[in-house]
Amino acid sequence: MRVLILSVTAGYGHHATAKAIGDMLKSKGAEVHTLDVYAYISNLIKTTIDKGYLFSSKHMQTLYRLVYQLAENNGASYFSSGPGIINIINALGASKFAKVLQGYTPDVILCTHVFAAQMVDELKKRKKLSDIKTIGIVTDYTLHPYWEDVPRVQYIVTASELLTFRCVRRGIPEERLLPFGIPVHPKFNQPLAREQAAAQLGIDPSMRTLLLMGGSMGYADHLKMVECLTQIGFPLQLLVVCGNNHKMQTRIEQFVASYQGNCIVRPYGFVHNVEVMMSASDCIVSKPGGLTVSEALAKNLPMLLVDPIPGHEERNVEFLVNNGMAALVTKHFPIDEAVYELFANPTRLQTVRQTMKAIAHPDATERLADFVLQWK
């Protein structure tokens, strides 16, 4: 079977999801190709969308939240029925991208970003993909408003069956929903004892260990959190992943050089062994990106959430907190207080892990791959 995976450069999670399901399909004998939709239409558009997403989500959060809420409250048609920028791009680029697809002749198309799904929907509307099966993958614990407006995409994968009520209420028939979970790399579904993970990292397996992450761009203010946590009053081992934020990594390294307390702080840049770090940790402190959340769920790792991006990440927070799997760090519930409460209440920690185990879908990637390969 030939499978084409379409994504869009706007954050790291969509591409990581594409790689996870792509690698799984390849391991099961499928021919897989992955494309960034807008890279084949215009590099300028690709770069603009990527940089625009990063800039608006970091520096224009109030406006970003307002636009998301307007679409959410009024339905996708509030923007999609008019000459929105994505609609214009898809309309102008559809014919060009249709020619690109002719070179791949896929049996199935998977979309890991709603913009890619909108392009596929546009091509189907023009009868250019009428015989090709299509699946969209929602990479957050909510339903982005624009997923409501791709009726020609045959199936939509959601993060949890607990979201089915919301999806149906938003107008998506239940028979189109595949509540498999968000696909993550199979390595997050492989058991790894804490002692083994600690040995690989060269850390103490007996110390309370926190994994601090800030997304692929390292947006979280790790230095402020580290300074706060190292004054908590008991020893902690802090694994601080700064991603591509080299300036933040340098600041953490400078802190470590002068720190003389009883905590151990280990700064990292962009890493490729997050699954090992999760296996060695008692808790993760992270932005609530859909992929990171799913990886933590697969590893049964309790979460303290910080600095959600307006819109989809705020909905991730609501899902996780309302279902008893995480706590949100705020100005009035700071990180040291959140960590203290978590470790001071073993019953709660155990309950959180049990709840996560009941709701998680660590086998999401394989379930989706099997569905694709058996889909006739």
GIZIMO-V347535 format. One record per pair of residues at least 6 apart in sequence whose C-alpha atoms are under 7 Angstrom apart, sorted by sequence separation. I is the first residue (numbers start at 0). J is the second residue. If there is no record, write none. Layout:
i,j
I,J
I,J
This chain:
i,j
25,31
110,116
122,128
123,129
167,173
197,203
213,219
241,247
307,313
319,325
320,326
328,334
6,13
37,44
38,45
56,63
70,77
79,86
197,204
241,248
341,348
6,14
37,45
55,63
70,78
255,264
328,337
21,31
194,204
193,204
4,17
252,266
251,266
135,152
283,300
287,304
134,152
140,158
160,178
248,266
282,300
283,301
284,302
285,303
286,304
116,135
133,152
134,153
135,154
136,155
137,156
139,158
157,176
159,178
248,267
281,300
282,301
283,302
284,303
285,304
286,305
133,153
134,154
135,155
136,156
137,157
155,175
156,176
157,177
158,178
159,179
248,268
278,298
282,302
283,303
284,304
285,305
286,306
287,307
133,154
134,155
135,156
136,157
137,158
141,162
154,175
155,176
156,177
157,178
158,179
159,180
277,298
284,305
286,307
304,325
147,169
153,175
154,176
155,177
156,178
157,179
158,180
303,325
304,326
305,327
147,170
154,177
156,179
157,180
158,181
245,268
277,300
301,324
302,325
303,326
304,327
305,328
107,131
108,132
109,133
110,134
111,135
112,136
142,166
147,171
157,181
217,241
288,312
301,325
302,326
303,327
304,328
93,118
106,131
107,132
108,133
109,134
110,135
111,136
217,242
243,268
287,312
303,328
106,132
107,133
108,134
109,135
110,136
111,137
216,242
217,243
236,262
237,263
238,264
239,265
240,266
241,267
242,268
243,269
2,29
8,35
208,235
209,236
210,237
211,238
212,239
215,242
216,243
217,244
234,261
235,262
236,263
237,264
238,265
239,266
240,267
241,268
242,269
324,351
1,29
2,30
3,31
4,32
5,33
6,34
7,35
123,151
207,235
208,236
209,237
210,238
211,239
212,240
213,241
214,242
215,243
216,244
222,250
234,262
235,263
236,264
237,265
238,266
239,267
240,268
241,269
287,315
323,351
0,29
1,30
2,31
3,32
4,33
5,34
6,35
7,36
89,118
93,122
120,149
206,235
207,236
208,237
209,238
210,239
211,240
212,241
222,251
240,269
287,316
0,30
1,31
2,32
3,33
4,34
5,35
6,36
7,37
97,127
206,236
324,354
5,36
120,151
323,354
324,355
113,145
117,149
120,152
113,146
116,149
229,262
8,45
9,48
9,49
8,49
9,52
138,181
301,351
301,352
40,92
300,352
299,352
40,95
40,96
299,355
39,96
299,356
296,355
297,359
296,359
297,360
297,361
210,276
75,144
74,144
75,145
210,280
209,280
75,147
208,280
209,281
210,282
211,283
212,284
213,285
214,286
71,144
75,148
208,281
209,282
210,283
211,284
212,285
213,286
70,144
207,281
208,282
209,283
210,284
211,285
204,279
36,115
196,275
196,276
196,278
197,279
196,279
193,278
192,278
193,279
187,274
191,278
219,306
186,274
17,111
16,111
13,111
13,112
3,105
2,105
1,105
2,106
3,107
4,108
5,109
6,110
231,335
1,106
2,107
3,108
4,109
5,110
6,111
7,112
0,106
1,107
2,108
3,109
4,110
5,111
6,112
183,290
187,294
228,335
7,115
227,335
6,115
188,297
5,115
183,293
187,297
224,334
183,294
187,298
181,293
13,138
140,289
139,289
138,289
138,290
20,182
19,182
19,183
19,184
16,182
16,183
143,311
141,311
139,311
141,314
188,361
140,314
141,315
140,315
139,315
140,318
180,360
179,360
182,363
183,364
181,363
182,364
180,363
179,363
179,366
179,367
11,215
67,310
64,309
63,309
64,310
60,309
56,308
12,290
23,364
23,365
20,364
24,368
19,364
23,368
20,368
